[in-house]
């Protein structure tokens, strides 16, 4: 996990990969095990947004920036 915005409102992991794998999100999963995080996001070089089975959003970096500035990420 790279950073948290607000009071555990948004936890962000940044990956410079074209495909995020389960092992890439271990930090977010560990944080979720210890804290109540409102929303978890992995920012990556993937082409399309998707959600993991356990509810972590994986977003292309441009989609993340657009949603962050639009206020769609809850911060």
PDB file of N, CA, C and O in Angstrom, chain B, residues numbered from 101:
ATOM      1  N   UNK B 101       0.858  -1.150   0.000  1.00  0.00           N
ATOM      2  CA  UNK B 101       0.000   0.000   0.000  1.00  0.00           C
ATOM      3  C   UNK B 101       0.910   1.220   0.000  1.00  0.00           C
ATOM      4  O   UNK B 101       1.826   1.332   0.815  1.00  0.00           O
ATOM      5  N   UNK B 102       0.643   2.129  -0.926  1.00  0.00           N
ATOM      6  CA  UNK B 102       1.520   3.281  -1.076  1.00  0.00           C
ATOM      7  C   UNK B 102       1.076   4.499  -0.281  1.00  0.00           C
ATOM      8  O   UNK B 102       1.911   5.194   0.297  1.00  0.00           O
ATOM      9  N   UNK B 103      -0.218   4.767  -0.243  1.00  0.00           N
ATOM     10  CA  UNK B 103      -0.687   5.884   0.573  1.00  0.00           C
ATOM     11  C   UNK B 103      -2.174   5.776   0.849  1.00  0.00           C
ATOM     12  O   UNK B 103      -2.916   5.073   0.163  1.00  0.00           O
ATOM     13  N   UNK B 104      -2.588   6.515   1.903  1.00  0.00           N
ATOM     14  CA  UNK B 104      -3.992   6.567   2.311  1.00  0.00           C
ATOM     15  C   UNK B 104      -4.414   8.028   2.252  1.00  0.00           C
ATOM     16  O   UNK B 104      -3.688   8.912   2.706  1.00  0.00           O
ATOM     17  N   UNK B 105      -5.583   8.273   1.695  1.00  0.00           N
ATOM     18  CA  UNK B 105      -6.130   9.627   1.614  1.00  0.00           C
ATOM     19  C   UNK B 105      -7.274   9.731   2.611  1.00  0.00           C
ATOM     20  O   UNK B 105      -8.157   8.875   2.657  1.00  0.00           O
ATOM     21  N   UNK B 106      -7.243  10.793   3.405  1.00  0.00           N
ATOM     22  CA  UNK B 106      -8.291  10.997   4.406  1.00  0.00           C
ATOM     23  C   UNK B 106      -8.123  10.050   5.572  1.00  0.00           C
ATOM     24  O   UNK B 106      -7.061   9.457   5.761  1.00  0.00           O
ATOM     25  N   UNK B 107      -9.164   9.919   6.338  1.00  0.00           N
ATOM     26  CA  UNK B 107      -9.169   9.044   7.509  1.00  0.00           C
ATOM     27  C   UNK B 107      -9.586   7.640   7.081  1.00  0.00           C
ATOM     28  O   UNK B 107     -10.699   7.196   7.362  1.00  0.00           O
ATOM     29  N   UNK B 108      -8.683   6.957   6.402  1.00  0.00           N
ATOM     30  CA  UNK B 108      -8.922   5.621   5.832  1.00  0.00           C
ATOM     31  C   UNK B 108     -10.063   5.642   4.805  1.00  0.00           C
ATOM     32  O   UNK B 108     -10.771   4.650   4.633  1.00  0.00           O
ATOM     33  N   UNK B 109     -10.231   6.781   4.129  1.00  0.00           N
ATOM     34  CA  UNK B 109     -11.247   6.873   3.090  1.00  0.00           C
ATOM     35  C   UNK B 109     -10.832   6.154   1.818  1.00  0.00           C
ATOM     36  O   UNK B 109     -11.654   5.510   1.167  1.00  0.00           O
ATOM     37  N   UNK B 110      -9.553   6.264   1.461  1.00  0.00           N
ATOM     38  CA  UNK B 110      -9.083   5.687   0.205  1.00  0.00           C
ATOM     39  C   UNK B 110      -7.653   5.205   0.376  1.00  0.00           C
ATOM     40  O   UNK B 110      -6.754   5.993   0.667  1.00  0.00           O
ATOM     41  N   UNK B 111      -7.445   3.903   0.194  1.00  0.00           N
ATOM     42  CA  UNK B 111      -6.104   3.325   0.213  1.00  0.00           C
ATOM     43  C   UNK B 111      -5.693   3.077  -1.234  1.00  0.00           C
ATOM     44  O   UNK B 111      -6.456   2.514  -2.021  1.00  0.00           O
ATOM     45  N   UNK B 112      -4.476   3.506  -1.576  1.00  0.00           N
ATOM     46  CA  UNK B 112      -4.026   3.437  -2.962  1.00  0.00           C
ATOM     47  C   UNK B 112      -2.706   2.678  -3.055  1.00  0.00           C
ATOM     48  O   UNK B 112      -1.757   2.956  -2.322  1.00  0.00           O
ATOM     49  N   UNK B 113      -2.669   1.729  -3.959  1.00  0.00           N
ATOM     50  CA  UNK B 113      -1.457   0.996  -4.313  1.00  0.00           C
ATOM     51  C   UNK B 113      -1.159   1.353  -5.758  1.00  0.00           C
ATOM     52  O   UNK B 113      -2.060   1.334  -6.596  1.00  0.00           O
ATOM     53  N   UNK B 114       0.085   1.675  -6.061  1.00  0.00           N
ATOM     54  CA  UNK B 114       0.449   2.038  -7.429  1.00  0.00           C
ATOM     55  C   UNK B 114       1.367   0.961  -7.989  1.00  0.00           C
ATOM     56  O   UNK B 114       2.358   0.586  -7.363  1.00  0.00           O
ATOM     57  N   UNK B 115       1.024   0.470  -9.175  1.00  0.00           N
ATOM     58  CA  UNK B 115       1.801  -0.567  -9.842  1.00  0.00           C
ATOM     59  C   UNK B 115       2.113  -0.126 -11.265  1.00  0.00           C
ATOM     60  O   UNK B 115       1.229   0.341 -11.982  1.00  0.00           O
ATOM     61  N   UNK B 116       3.353  -0.272 -11.667  1.00  0.00           N
ATOM     62  CA  UNK B 116       3.761   0.074 -13.022  1.00  0.00           C
ATOM     63  C   UNK B 116       3.667  -1.123 -13.948  1.00  0.00           C
ATOM     64  O   UNK B 116       4.565  -1.357 -14.757  1.00  0.00           O
ATOM     65  N   UNK B 117       2.595  -1.876 -13.837  1.00  0.00           N
ATOM     66  CA  UNK B 117       2.419  -3.097 -14.622  1.00  0.00           C
ATOM     67  C   UNK B 117       1.193  -2.987 -15.517  1.00  0.00           C
ATOM     68  O   UNK B 117       0.225  -2.298 -15.194  1.00  0.00           O
ATOM     69  N   UNK B 118       1.255  -3.673 -16.634  1.00  0.00           N
ATOM     70  CA  UNK B 118       0.115  -3.710 -17.550  1.00  0.00           C
ATOM     71  C   UNK B 118      -0.959  -4.681 -17.074  1.00  0.00           C
ATOM     72  O   UNK B 118      -2.091  -4.642 -17.557  1.00  0.00           O
ATOM     73  N   UNK B 119      -0.613  -5.550 -16.130  1.00  0.00           N
ATOM     74  CA  UNK B 119      -1.580  -6.487 -15.567  1.00  0.00           C
ATOM     75  C   UNK B 119      -1.283  -6.669 -14.087  1.00  0.00           C
ATOM     76  O   UNK B 119      -0.181  -7.076 -13.719  1.00  0.00           O
ATOM     77  N   UNK B 120      -2.255  -6.369 -13.242  1.00  0.00           N
ATOM     78  CA  UNK B 120      -2.110  -6.518 -11.801  1.00  0.00           C
ATOM     79  C   UNK B 120      -2.546  -7.925 -11.419  1.00  0.00           C
ATOM     80  O   UNK B 120      -3.607  -8.396 -11.830  1.00  0.00           O
ATOM     81  N   UNK B 121      -1.712  -8.588 -10.627  1.00  0.00           N
ATOM     82  CA  UNK B 121      -1.988  -9.951 -10.178  1.00  0.00           C
ATOM     83  C   UNK B 121      -2.275  -9.959  -8.681  1.00  0.00           C
ATOM     84  O   UNK B 121      -2.044  -8.971  -7.985  1.00  0.00           O
ATOM     85  N   UNK B 122      -2.774 -11.071  -8.206  1.00  0.00           N
ATOM     86  CA  UNK B 122      -3.156 -11.190  -6.800  1.00  0.00           C
ATOM     87  C   UNK B 122      -2.013 -10.838  -5.859  1.00  0.00           C
ATOM     88  O   UNK B 122      -2.236 -10.182  -4.842  1.00  0.00           O
ATOM     89  N   UNK B 123      -0.815 -11.254  -6.173  1.00  0.00           N
ATOM     90  CA  UNK B 123       0.336 -10.956  -5.329  1.00  0.00           C
ATOM     91  C   UNK B 123       0.653  -9.476  -5.236  1.00  0.00           C
ATOM     92  O   UNK B 123       1.286  -9.028  -4.279  1.00  0.00           O
ATOM     93  N   UNK B 124       0.215  -8.720  -6.225  1.00  0.00           N
ATOM     94  CA  UNK B 124       0.463  -7.278  -6.250  1.00  0.00           C
ATOM     95  C   UNK B 124      -0.380  -6.509  -5.252  1.00  0.00           C
ATOM     96  O   UNK B 124      -0.072  -5.360  -4.935  1.00  0.00           O
ATOM     97  N   UNK B 125      -1.436  -7.126  -4.754  1.00  0.00           N
ATOM     98  CA  UNK B 125      -2.354  -6.405  -3.872  1.00  0.00           C
ATOM     99  C   UNK B 125      -2.286  -6.905  -2.424  1.00  0.00           C
ATOM    100  O   UNK B 125      -3.197  -6.665  -1.631  1.00  0.00           O
ATOM    101  N   UNK B 126      -1.206  -7.596  -2.097  1.00  0.00           N
ATOM    102  CA  UNK B 126      -1.058  -8.109  -0.729  1.00  0.00           C
ATOM    103  C   UNK B 126      -1.048  -6.997   0.308  1.00  0.00           C
ATOM    104  O   UNK B 126      -1.601  -7.158   1.396  1.00  0.00           O
ATOM    105  N   UNK B 127      -0.420  -5.862  -0.023  1.00  0.00           N
ATOM    106  CA  UNK B 127      -0.373  -4.743   0.919  1.00  0.00           C
ATOM    107  C   UNK B 127      -1.749  -4.210   1.247  1.00  0.00           C
ATOM    108  O   UNK B 127      -2.056  -3.923   2.404  1.00  0.00           O
ATOM    109  N   UNK B 128      -2.582  -4.077   0.216  1.00  0.00           N
ATOM    110  CA  UNK B 128      -3.958  -3.610   0.459  1.00  0.00           C
ATOM    111  C   UNK B 128      -4.744  -4.634   1.263  1.00  0.00           C
ATOM    112  O   UNK B 128      -5.507  -4.277   2.160  1.00  0.00           O
ATOM    113  N   UNK B 129      -4.554  -5.900   0.939  1.00  0.00           N
ATOM    114  CA  UNK B 129      -5.268  -6.948   1.671  1.00  0.00           C
ATOM    115  C   UNK B 129      -4.862  -6.942   3.145  1.00  0.00           C
ATOM    116  O   UNK B 129      -5.711  -7.121   4.018  1.00  0.00           O
ATOM    117  N   UNK B 130      -3.587  -6.740   3.429  1.00  0.00           N
ATOM    118  CA  UNK B 130      -3.121  -6.690   4.815  1.00  0.00           C
ATOM    119  C   UNK B 130      -3.708  -5.485   5.544  1.00  0.00           C
ATOM    120  O   UNK B 130      -4.123  -5.588   6.699  1.00  0.00           O
ATOM    121  N   UNK B 131      -3.737  -4.351   4.864  1.00  0.00           N
ATOM    122  CA  UNK B 131      -4.325  -3.152   5.474  1.00  0.00           C
ATOM    123  C   UNK B 131      -5.795  -3.376   5.797  1.00  0.00           C
ATOM    124  O   UNK B 131      -6.266  -2.988   6.866  1.00  0.00           O
ATOM    125  N   UNK B 132      -6.516  -3.998   4.877  1.00  0.00           N
ATOM    126  CA  UNK B 132      -7.944  -4.285   5.099  1.00  0.00           C
ATOM    127  C   UNK B 132      -8.144  -5.202   6.290  1.00  0.00           C
ATOM    128  O   UNK B 132      -9.164  -5.121   6.975  1.00  0.00           O
ATOM    129  N   UNK B 133      -7.175  -6.074   6.543  1.00  0.00           N
ATOM    130  CA  UNK B 133      -7.283  -6.984   7.674  1.00  0.00           C
ATOM    131  C   UNK B 133      -7.134  -6.297   9.015  1.00  0.00           C
ATOM    132  O   UNK B 133      -7.590  -6.814  10.035  1.00  0.00           O
ATOM    133  N   UNK B 134      -6.496  -5.131   9.021  1.00  0.00           N
ATOM    134  CA  UNK B 134      -6.247  -4.431  10.272  1.00  0.00           C
ATOM    135  C   UNK B 134      -7.092  -3.183  10.469  1.00  0.00           C
ATOM    136  O   UNK B 134      -7.329  -2.775  11.606  1.00  0.00           O
ATOM    137  N   UNK B 135      -7.546  -2.577   9.397  1.00  0.00           N
ATOM    138  CA  UNK B 135      -8.287  -1.321   9.462  1.00  0.00           C
ATOM    139  C   UNK B 135      -9.540  -1.387   8.603  1.00  0.00           C
ATOM    140  O   UNK B 135      -9.612  -2.164   7.652  1.00  0.00           O
ATOM    141  N   UNK B 136     -10.510  -0.577   8.941  1.00  0.00           N
ATOM    142  CA  UNK B 136     -11.702  -0.458   8.105  1.00  0.00           C
ATOM    143  C   UNK B 136     -11.413   0.643   7.077  1.00  0.00           C
ATOM    144  O   UNK B 136     -11.455   1.834   7.386  1.00  0.00           O
ATOM    145  N   UNK B 137     -11.123   0.214   5.864  1.00  0.00           N
ATOM    146  CA  UNK B 137     -10.820   1.129   4.765  1.00  0.00           C
ATOM    147  C   UNK B 137     -12.073   1.263   3.915  1.00  0.00           C
ATOM    148  O   UNK B 137     -12.661   0.263   3.503  1.00  0.00           O
ATOM    149  N   UNK B 138     -12.474   2.489   3.656  1.00  0.00           N
ATOM    150  CA  UNK B 138     -13.705   2.724   2.900  1.00  0.00           C
ATOM    151  C   UNK B 138     -13.591   2.232   1.462  1.00  0.00           C
ATOM    152  O   UNK B 138     -14.528   1.632   0.935  1.00  0.00           O
ATOM    153  N   UNK B 139     -12.452   2.483   0.826  1.00  0.00           N
ATOM    154  CA  UNK B 139     -12.287   2.090  -0.577  1.00  0.00           C
ATOM    155  C   UNK B 139     -10.820   1.780  -0.849  1.00  0.00           C
ATOM    156  O   UNK B 139      -9.926   2.466  -0.353  1.00  0.00           O
ATOM    157  N   UNK B 140     -10.583   0.730  -1.648  1.00  0.00           N
ATOM    158  CA  UNK B 140      -9.236   0.304  -2.016  1.00  0.00           C
ATOM    159  C   UNK B 140      -9.084   0.397  -3.525  1.00  0.00           C
ATOM    160  O   UNK B 140      -9.958  -0.037  -4.274  1.00  0.00           O
ATOM    161  N   UNK B 141      -7.967   0.968  -3.967  1.00  0.00           N
ATOM    162  CA  UNK B 141      -7.735   1.141  -5.398  1.00  0.00           C
ATOM    163  C   UNK B 141      -6.286   0.800  -5.728  1.00  0.00           C
ATOM    164  O   UNK B 141      -5.363   1.196  -5.016  1.00  0.00           O
ATOM    165  N   UNK B 142      -6.104   0.065  -6.810  1.00  0.00           N
ATOM    166  CA  UNK B 142      -4.785  -0.146  -7.385  1.00  0.00           C
ATOM    167  C   UNK B 142      -4.743   0.661  -8.669  1.00  0.00           C
ATOM    168  O   UNK B 142      -5.585   0.487  -9.549  1.00  0.00           O
ATOM    169  N   UNK B 143      -3.763   1.542  -8.774  1.00  0.00           N
ATOM    170  CA  UNK B 143      -3.573   2.357  -9.973  1.00  0.00           C
ATOM    171  C   UNK B 143      -2.481   1.684 -10.783  1.00  0.00           C
ATOM    172  O   UNK B 143      -1.405   1.391 -10.262  1.00  0.00           O
ATOM    173  N   UNK B 144      -2.759   1.438 -12.063  1.00  0.00           N
ATOM    174  CA  UNK B 144      -1.816   0.670 -12.867  1.00  0.00           C
ATOM    175  C   UNK B 144      -1.830   1.121 -14.330  1.00  0.00           C
ATOM    176  O   UNK B 144      -2.473   2.103 -14.701  1.00  0.00           O
ATOM    177  N   UNK B 145      -1.112   0.379 -15.121  1.00  0.00           N
ATOM    178  CA  UNK B 145      -1.076   0.621 -16.562  1.00  0.00           C
ATOM    179  C   UNK B 145      -2.066  -0.268 -17.320  1.00  0.00           C
ATOM    180  O   UNK B 145      -2.001  -0.363 -18.545  1.00  0.00           O
ATOM    181  N   UNK B 146      -2.977  -0.913 -16.601  1.00  0.00           N
ATOM    182  CA  UNK B 146      -3.989  -1.738 -17.274  1.00  0.00           C
ATOM    183  C   UNK B 146      -4.825  -0.859 -18.188  1.00  0.00           C
ATOM    184  O   UNK B 146      -4.955   0.343 -17.956  1.00  0.00           O
ATOM    185  N   UNK B 147      -5.383  -1.453 -19.213  1.00  0.00           N
ATOM    186  CA  UNK B 147      -6.163  -0.700 -20.198  1.00  0.00           C
ATOM    187  C   UNK B 147      -7.596  -0.438 -19.774  1.00  0.00           C
ATOM    188  O   UNK B 147      -8.196   0.550 -20.197  1.00  0.00           O
ATOM    189  N   UNK B 148      -8.154  -1.311 -18.941  1.00  0.00           N
ATOM    190  CA  UNK B 148      -9.557  -1.173 -18.543  1.00  0.00           C
ATOM    191  C   UNK B 148      -9.702  -1.326 -17.036  1.00  0.00           C
ATOM    192  O   UNK B 148      -8.949  -2.060 -16.396  1.00  0.00           O
ATOM    193  N   UNK B 149     -10.673  -0.629 -16.487  1.00  0.00           N
ATOM    194  CA  UNK B 149     -10.964  -0.742 -15.055  1.00  0.00           C
ATOM    195  C   UNK B 149     -11.616  -2.088 -14.783  1.00  0.00           C
ATOM    196  O   UNK B 149     -12.366  -2.613 -15.606  1.00  0.00           O
ATOM    197  N   UNK B 150     -11.317  -2.630 -13.619  1.00  0.00           N
ATOM    198  CA  UNK B 150     -11.953  -3.882 -13.197  1.00  0.00           C
ATOM    199  C   UNK B 150     -11.961  -3.942 -11.684  1.00  0.00           C
ATOM    200  O   UNK B 150     -11.317  -3.128 -11.022  1.00  0.00           O
ATOM    201  N   UNK B 151     -12.683  -4.896 -11.140  1.00  0.00           N
ATOM    202  CA  UNK B 151     -12.772  -5.078  -9.683  1.00  0.00           C
ATOM    203  C   UNK B 151     -12.430  -6.524  -9.356  1.00  0.00           C
ATOM    204  O   UNK B 151     -12.884  -7.447 -10.033  1.00  0.00           O
ATOM    205  N   UNK B 152     -11.628  -6.716  -8.316  1.00  0.00           N
ATOM    206  CA  UNK B 152     -11.287  -8.067  -7.898  1.00  0.00           C
ATOM    207  C   UNK B 152     -12.474  -8.691  -7.169  1.00  0.00           C
ATOM    208  O   UNK B 152     -13.431  -8.004  -6.816  1.00  0.00           O
ATOM    209  N   UNK B 153     -12.397  -9.990  -6.951  1.00  0.00           N
ATOM    210  CA  UNK B 153     -13.476 -10.700  -6.258  1.00  0.00           C
ATOM    211  C   UNK B 153     -13.698 -10.171  -4.843  1.00  0.00           C
ATOM    212  O   UNK B 153     -14.809 -10.242  -4.319  1.00  0.00           O
ATOM    213  N   UNK B 154     -12.641  -9.640  -4.226  1.00  0.00           N
ATOM    214  CA  UNK B 154     -12.799  -9.118  -2.868  1.00  0.00           C
ATOM    215  C   UNK B 154     -13.028  -7.610  -2.827  1.00  0.00           C
ATOM    216  O   UNK B 154     -12.901  -6.996  -1.768  1.00  0.00           O
ATOM    217  N   UNK B 155     -13.363  -7.004  -3.969  1.00  0.00           N
ATOM    218  CA  UNK B 155     -13.827  -5.624  -3.995  1.00  0.00           C
ATOM    219  C   UNK B 155     -12.771  -4.544  -4.163  1.00  0.00           C
ATOM    220  O   UNK B 155     -13.055  -3.368  -3.932  1.00  0.00           O
ATOM    221  N   UNK B 156     -11.559  -4.917  -4.561  1.00  0.00           N
ATOM    222  CA  UNK B 156     -10.524  -3.913  -4.801  1.00  0.00           C
ATOM    223  C   UNK B 156     -10.624  -3.452  -6.248  1.00  0.00           C
ATOM    224  O   UNK B 156     -10.604  -4.267  -7.171  1.00  0.00           O
ATOM    225  N   UNK B 157     -10.733  -2.137  -6.441  1.00  0.00           N
ATOM    226  CA  UNK B 157     -10.806  -1.580  -7.791  1.00  0.00           C
ATOM    227  C   UNK B 157      -9.408  -1.465  -8.377  1.00  0.00           C
ATOM    228  O   UNK B 157      -8.493  -0.952  -7.733  1.00  0.00           O
ATOM    229  N   UNK B 158      -9.254  -1.942  -9.595  1.00  0.00           N
ATOM    230  CA  UNK B 158      -8.004  -1.788 -10.338  1.00  0.00           C
ATOM    231  C   UNK B 158      -8.314  -0.836 -11.473  1.00  0.00           C
ATOM    232  O   UNK B 158      -9.135  -1.122 -12.344  1.00  0.00           O
ATOM    233  N   UNK B 159      -7.629   0.323 -11.444  1.00  0.00           N
ATOM    234  CA  UNK B 159      -7.940   1.389 -12.381  1.00  0.00           C
ATOM    235  C   UNK B 159      -6.718   1.781 -13.206  1.00  0.00           C
ATOM    236  O   UNK B 159      -5.614   1.889 -12.672  1.00  0.00           O
ATOM    237  N   UNK B 160      -6.916   1.994 -14.510  1.00  0.00           N
ATOM    238  CA  UNK B 160      -5.845   2.615 -15.292  1.00  0.00           C
ATOM    239  C   UNK B 160      -5.558   3.994 -14.702  1.00  0.00           C
ATOM    240  O   UNK B 160      -6.465   4.640 -14.177  1.00  0.00           O
ATOM    241  N   UNK B 161      -4.328   4.444 -14.779  1.00  0.00           N
ATOM    242  CA  UNK B 161      -3.959   5.689 -14.099  1.00  0.00           C
ATOM    243  C   UNK B 161      -4.790   6.872 -14.565  1.00  0.00           C
ATOM    244  O   UNK B 161      -5.119   7.737 -13.752  1.00  0.00           O
ATOM    245  N   UNK B 162      -5.137   6.942 -15.829  1.00  0.00           N
ATOM    246  CA  UNK B 162      -5.943   8.076 -16.309  1.00  0.00           C
ATOM    247  C   UNK B 162      -7.359   8.044 -15.726  1.00  0.00           C
ATOM    248  O   UNK B 162      -7.920   9.086 -15.387  1.00  0.00           O
ATOM    249  N   UNK B 163      -7.918   6.866 -15.615  1.00  0.00           N
ATOM    250  CA  UNK B 163      -9.251   6.727 -15.016  1.00  0.00           C
ATOM    251  C   UNK B 163      -9.187   7.137 -13.548  1.00  0.00           C
ATOM    252  O   UNK B 163     -10.082   7.825 -13.057  1.00  0.00           O
ATOM    253  N   UNK B 164      -8.134   6.719 -12.845  1.00  0.00           N
ATOM    254  CA  UNK B 164      -7.963   7.106 -11.446  1.00  0.00           C
ATOM    255  C   UNK B 164      -7.918   8.623 -11.306  1.00  0.00           C
ATOM    256  O   UNK B 164      -8.627   9.192 -10.476  1.00  0.00           O
ATOM    257  N   UNK B 165      -7.096   9.273 -12.106  1.00  0.00           N
ATOM    258  CA  UNK B 165      -6.969  10.732 -12.016  1.00  0.00           C
ATOM    259  C   UNK B 165      -8.301  11.410 -12.319  1.00  0.00           C
ATOM    260  O   UNK B 165      -8.701  12.330 -11.605  1.00  0.00           O
ATOM    261  N   UNK B 166      -8.987  10.970 -13.363  1.00  0.00           N
ATOM    262  CA  UNK B 166     -10.283  11.554 -13.711  1.00  0.00           C
ATOM    263  C   UNK B 166     -11.285  11.391 -12.573  1.00  0.00           C
ATOM    264  O   UNK B 166     -11.980  12.341 -12.213  1.00  0.00           O
ATOM    265  N   UNK B 167     -11.361  10.183 -12.007  1.00  0.00           N
ATOM    266  CA  UNK B 167     -12.315   9.926 -10.919  1.00  0.00           C
ATOM    267  C   UNK B 167     -11.935  10.676  -9.645  1.00  0.00           C
ATOM    268  O   UNK B 167     -12.805  11.155  -8.918  1.00  0.00           O
ATOM    269  N   UNK B 168     -10.644  10.775  -9.380  1.00  0.00           N
ATOM    270  CA  UNK B 168     -10.196  11.501  -8.192  1.00  0.00           C
ATOM    271  C   UNK B 168     -10.590  12.968  -8.287  1.00  0.00           C
ATOM    272  O   UNK B 168     -11.154  13.517  -7.340  1.00  0.00           O
ATOM    273  N   UNK B 169     -10.303  13.611  -9.411  1.00  0.00           N
ATOM    274  CA  UNK B 169     -10.628  15.031  -9.575  1.00  0.00           C
ATOM    275  C   UNK B 169     -12.128  15.275  -9.655  1.00  0.00           C
ATOM    276  O   UNK B 169     -12.600  16.352  -9.291  1.00  0.00           O
ATOM    277  N   UNK B 170     -12.879  14.288 -10.127  1.00  0.00           N
ATOM    278  CA  UNK B 170     -14.336  14.436 -10.208  1.00  0.00           C
ATOM    279  C   UNK B 170     -15.006  14.186  -8.853  1.00  0.00           C
ATOM    280  O   UNK B 170     -16.202  14.430  -8.696  1.00  0.00           O
ATOM    281  N   UNK B 171     -14.236  13.702  -7.880  1.00  0.00           N
ATOM    282  CA  UNK B 171     -14.795  13.412  -6.553  1.00  0.00           C
ATOM    283  C   UNK B 171     -15.505  12.080  -6.473  1.00  0.00           C
ATOM    284  O   UNK B 171     -16.249  11.835  -5.523  1.00  0.00           O
ATOM    285  N   UNK B 172     -15.293  11.212  -7.450  1.00  0.00           N
ATOM    286  CA  UNK B 172     -15.978   9.927  -7.500  1.00  0.00           C
ATOM    287  C   UNK B 172     -15.362   8.859  -6.595  1.00  0.00           C
ATOM    288  O   UNK B 172     -15.912   7.765  -6.472  1.00  0.00           O
ATOM    289  N   UNK B 173     -14.226   9.164  -5.962  1.00  0.00           N
ATOM    290  CA  UNK B 173     -13.558   8.173  -5.124  1.00  0.00           C
ATOM    291  C   UNK B 173     -13.804   8.408  -3.639  1.00  0.00           C
ATOM    292  O   UNK B 173     -13.198   7.751  -2.792  1.00  0.00           O
ATOM    293  N   UNK B 174     -14.680   9.332  -3.331  1.00  0.00           N
ATOM    294  CA  UNK B 174     -15.054   9.537  -1.930  1.00  0.00           C
ATOM    295  C   UNK B 174     -14.099  10.390  -1.114  1.00  0.00           C
ATOM    296  O   UNK B 174     -14.148  10.386   0.116  1.00  0.00           O
ATOM    297  N   UNK B 175     -13.233  11.116  -1.797  1.00  0.00           N
ATOM    298  CA  UNK B 175     -12.314  12.020  -1.071  1.00  0.00           C
ATOM    299  C   UNK B 175     -12.364  13.403  -1.660  1.00  0.00           C
ATOM    300  O   UNK B 175     -11.665  14.300  -1.189  1.00  0.00           O
TER     301      UNK B 175
END
